[in-house]
Amino acid sequence: MGFKNMKTNLTFTDISIFNTMEKNRAIQRMEEINRVVDWSRIEACF
């Protein structure tokens, strides 16, 4: 069985898409945390 050697030539577009995906995951995670946290208890401390 043969395997093709993949070249790893990243373009600006590849990097841009990767960065966008990372930011979206971070935003989704923050929104999930925001839904779970009971902010009224935290705000009561201030």
C-alpha positions as CSV (number, residue, x, y, z in Angstrom):
1,M,0.0,0.0,0.0
2,G,1.4,3.4,-1.0
3,F,1.1,6.7,0.8
4,K,1.2,10.1,-0.8
5,N,3.6,12.6,0.9
6,M,1.5,15.7,1.8
7,K,3.2,19.0,1.4
8,T,2.6,21.5,4.2
9,N,2.5,24.7,2.3
10,L,0.3,27.0,4.3
11,T,-1.1,30.0,2.6
12,F,-2.3,33.3,4.2
13,T,-5.9,32.0,3.7
14,D,-5.2,28.8,5.6
15,I,-3.8,30.8,8.5
16,S,-6.7,33.2,8.5
17,I,-9.2,30.4,8.5
18,F,-7.4,28.7,11.3
19,N,-7.4,31.9,13.4
20,T,-11.0,32.5,12.8
21,M,-12.0,29.0,13.9
22,E,-10.0,29.4,17.1
23,K,-11.7,32.6,17.9
24,N,-15.1,31.1,17.3
25,R,-14.4,28.2,19.6
26,A,-13.3,30.6,22.3
27,I,-16.4,32.7,21.9
28,Q,-18.6,29.6,22.0
29,R,-16.9,28.5,25.2
30,M,-17.3,31.9,26.8
31,E,-21.0,31.9,25.9
32,E,-21.3,28.4,27.5
33,I,-19.6,29.6,30.7
34,N,-21.9,32.7,30.7
35,R,-25.0,30.5,30.6
36,V,-23.8,28.3,33.4
37,V,-22.4,30.9,35.9
38,D,-24.9,32.3,38.4
39,W,-23.9,36.0,38.0
40,S,-26.3,37.3,40.6
41,R,-24.2,35.6,43.4
42,I,-21.0,37.0,42.0
43,E,-22.4,40.5,41.5
44,A,-23.7,40.4,45.1
45,C,-20.1,40.3,46.3
46,F,-19.4,43.8,44.8
